[in-house]
Amino acid sequence: MSISPDTKDWTWVLERSCPECGFDPAAQGLADLPDLVRASAAEWARALARGDARRRPAPDVWSPLEYGCHVRDVHVLFGERLRLMLTEDEPTFANWDQDTTAVESDYAGQDPAVVSAELVRAAGDVADLYAGVTGAAADRPGLRSNGDRFTVASLGTYHLHDVVHHLHDVGAGLG
């Protein structure tokens, strides 16, 4: 059985806590992101080292490996978007179809150890970018292809929720 595409608009998580994973957007700020992104990557490394990393809990739910591949790609994507926001005036981000990427990249067929190393590296790279954001740069805008507007700070919150939420999805957590 294939996975049903996630078509939800998750931008509401910038305004209120997530009832599924408990993420509270007000509980951290931009200065906290580098450490939190790195800490989440360490948790992902543990999840990908589990013996059940390749096993789907249900036919229509991603395995920890598939979620890990997605999170790795999320770190890369958000790094690209953050770089655009810091170097261009109000960039519009290219659309990303996460479900197509999962199929075309064969998430289920990847090696959990390789994915773990790539995820940790990508998380470190984007954490370094967040660590370099100072002052007014936190308010620099960017637009998603559907018109959703983010600042550097709100993009970071949205990014962190994604990786924390998926830790919850695989039965792990941050801290």
C-alpha positions in Angstrom: 0.0 0.0 0.0 1.3 3.4 -0.8 1.4 6.5 1.4 -1.3 9.1 1.0 0.2 12.5 0.3 0.2 15.0 3.1 -1.8 17.9 1.8 -2.3 19.7 5.2 -1.3 23.3 5.6 1.0 23.2 8.6 1.7 26.9 8.9 -0.7 27.2 11.8 2.0 25.7 14.0 3.7 29.1 13.9 0.7 30.4 16.0 -0.1 27.6 18.4 1.1 24.4 19.9 0.8 21.2 17.9 -1.6 18.8 19.6 0.0 15.8 18.1 3.7 16.3 19.0 3.4 19.0 21.7 5.7 21.5 19.8 5.2 25.0 21.2 6.4 27.7 18.8 6.7 30.2 21.6 9.0 27.9 23.6 12.2 28.8 21.6 13.6 31.5 19.5 16.0 31.9 16.6 19.0 31.8 19.0 17.9 28.4 20.2 17.6 26.8 16.7 21.3 25.8 16.2 21.4 23.7 19.4 17.8 22.3 18.9 18.5 21.3 15.3 21.7 19.5 16.3 19.9 17.8 19.3 17.1 16.6 17.0 19.8 15.2 14.6 21.3 13.2 17.5 17.8 11.8 18.3 17.4 10.9 14.6 20.7 9.1 14.6 19.4 7.0 17.5 16.1 6.3 15.7 17.8 5.2 12.5 20.1 2.9 14.5 17.1 0.9 15.8 16.5 -2.6 14.5 13.1 -1.6 13.3 14.3 1.4 11.2 13.1 -0.2 8.0 9.8 -1.4 9.3 6.6 0.5 8.6 4.2 0.4 11.6 1.4 0.1 9.1 1.4 -0.3 5.3 0.3 3.4 4.8 2.8 4.9 7.4 6.4 5.7 6.7 9.1 3.7 8.5 11.7 5.5 10.7 14.1 5.2 7.7 11.6 6.9 5.3 10.9 9.7 7.8 14.7 10.0 8.3 15.2 10.4 4.6 12.5 13.1 4.6 14.0 14.9 7.5 17.5 14.8 5.9 16.0 16.4 2.8 14.0 18.9 4.9 17.3 20.1 6.4 18.9 20.5 3.0 15.8 22.3 1.6 15.5 24.7 4.6 19.2 25.4 4.3 18.7 26.4 0.6 15.7 28.5 1.5 17.5 30.2 4.4 20.5 31.0 2.1 18.1 32.6 -0.4 16.4 34.7 2.3 19.8 35.9 3.5 21.1 36.8 0.1 18.1 37.9 -2.0 15.3 40.3 -1.4 12.0 38.5 -0.8 12.8 35.3 -2.8 10.1 32.9 -3.8 10.9 29.3 -3.0 10.5 26.6 -5.7 7.8 24.1 -4.9 8.9 20.9 -3.3 6.7 17.8 -3.6 7.9 15.7 -0.7 5.8 12.7 -1.8 7.3 12.6 -5.2 10.8 13.0 -3.7 10.2 10.0 -1.4 9.2 7.8 -4.4 11.9 9.0 -6.8 14.6 8.8 -4.2 13.5 5.3 -3.0 13.4 6.3 0.6 12.6 2.8 1.7 15.6 1.3 -0.1 18.2 3.6 1.4 20.8 2.5 4.0 19.8 3.7 7.5 23.5 4.3 8.5 24.2 6.4 5.4 20.9 8.4 5.9 21.9 9.0 9.5 25.3 10.4 8.6 23.7 12.6 5.9 21.0 13.8 8.2 23.5 14.8 10.9 25.7 16.6 8.4 22.7 18.4 6.8 21.4 19.4 10.3 24.8 20.7 11.2 25.0 22.8 8.0 21.7 24.4 8.5 22.3 24.9 12.3 25.5 26.8 11.3 23.4 29.0 9.0 20.9 29.8 11.8 23.8 30.5 14.2 25.0 33.2 11.8 21.7 35.1 11.7 21.9 38.4 13.5 19.8 41.5 14.1 17.5 42.6 11.3 18.4 39.5 9.2 15.9 37.6 11.4 13.1 39.6 9.8 14.2 39.1 6.1 11.2 37.7 4.2 10.7 34.8 1.8 7.7 33.4 0.1 6.7 29.8 -0.4 5.4 29.0 -3.9 1.8 29.1 -2.7 2.3 32.6 -1.3 2.9 31.8 2.4 5.2 34.5 3.8 8.0 33.6 6.2 10.7 35.6 8.0 14.0 33.9 8.7 12.8 33.5 12.3 9.4 32.0 11.4 11.0 29.7 8.8 13.3 28.4 11.5 10.3 27.7 13.8 8.4 25.9 11.0 11.6 23.9 10.1 12.1 22.9 13.8 8.5 21.8 14.1 8.8 19.5 11.1 11.8 17.6 12.5 10.4 17.4 16.0 7.0 16.3 14.8 8.6 13.5 12.8 10.6 12.4 15.8 7.2 12.0 17.5 5.9 10.1 14.5 8.7 7.4 15.0 8.2 7.2 18.7 11.2 9.4 19.7 11.4 12.9 21.0 13.6 15.8 21.6 15.0 16.0 25.1 
